């Protein structure tokens, strides 16, 4: 790294997006990914919609026992 950097021409907030949504990647094991893909396709929905549906049901189950 350099001792100093010249930021005199920099523009504050140039890449700031107040309404930006962060979408975190989720890495599934191969077996799980194949199962999810097959079930989503059989149901005729997108994989992300199917996974969200599964997770919301799991959230409800966890909340029911806590």
C-alpha positions in Angstrom: 0.0 0.0 0.0 1.1 3.6 -0.5 2.0 5.9 2.3 -0.7 8.3 1.2 -3.6 8.4 -1.3 -5.0 11.5 -3.0 -8.8 11.7 -2.4 -9.0 15.4 -3.4 -11.1 14.5 -6.5 -13.3 12.0 -4.8 -17.0 12.4 -4.6 -18.6 11.6 -1.2 -21.5 9.1 -1.5 -21.0 8.4 -5.2 -22.0 4.7 -4.8 -24.4 5.1 -1.8 -27.9 3.8 -2.5 -30.2 4.4 0.4 -32.8 1.9 -0.8 -30.3 -0.8 -1.9 -31.3 -4.3 -0.8 -28.6 -6.7 0.2 -29.3 -10.2 -1.0 -27.1 -12.7 0.8 -26.0 -15.8 -1.1 -27.0 -19.2 0.3 -25.0 -22.2 -0.5 -26.8 -25.5 -0.4 -25.3 -29.0 -0.4 -25.8 -30.7 -3.7 -28.3 -33.2 -2.4 -30.4 -30.4 -0.8 -30.2 -28.3 -4.0 -31.4 -31.2 -6.1 -34.3 -31.9 -3.8 -35.3 -28.2 -3.7 -35.1 -27.9 -7.5 -37.2 -31.0 -8.0 -39.9 -29.9 -5.6 -40.0 -26.3 -6.9 -40.3 -27.6 -10.5 -43.0 -30.1 -9.5 -45.0 -27.3 -7.8 -44.4 -24.9 -10.8 -42.7 -22.2 -8.8 -39.3 -20.5 -8.7 -36.7 -22.0 -6.4 -36.4 -18.9 -4.3 -40.2 -18.7 -3.8 -40.2 -22.4 -2.8 -37.3 -22.0 -0.3 -39.0 -18.9 1.2 -42.2 -20.8 1.6 -40.3 -23.6 3.4 -38.5 -21.3 5.7 -41.6 -19.3 6.6 -43.3 -22.6 7.6 -40.2 -23.6 9.7 -40.3 -20.1 11.3 -43.9 -20.7 12.3 -43.1 -24.1 13.8 -40.2 -22.7 15.8 -42.2 -19.8 17.0 -45.0 -22.2 18.1 -42.7 -24.1 20.4 -40.9 -21.1 21.9 
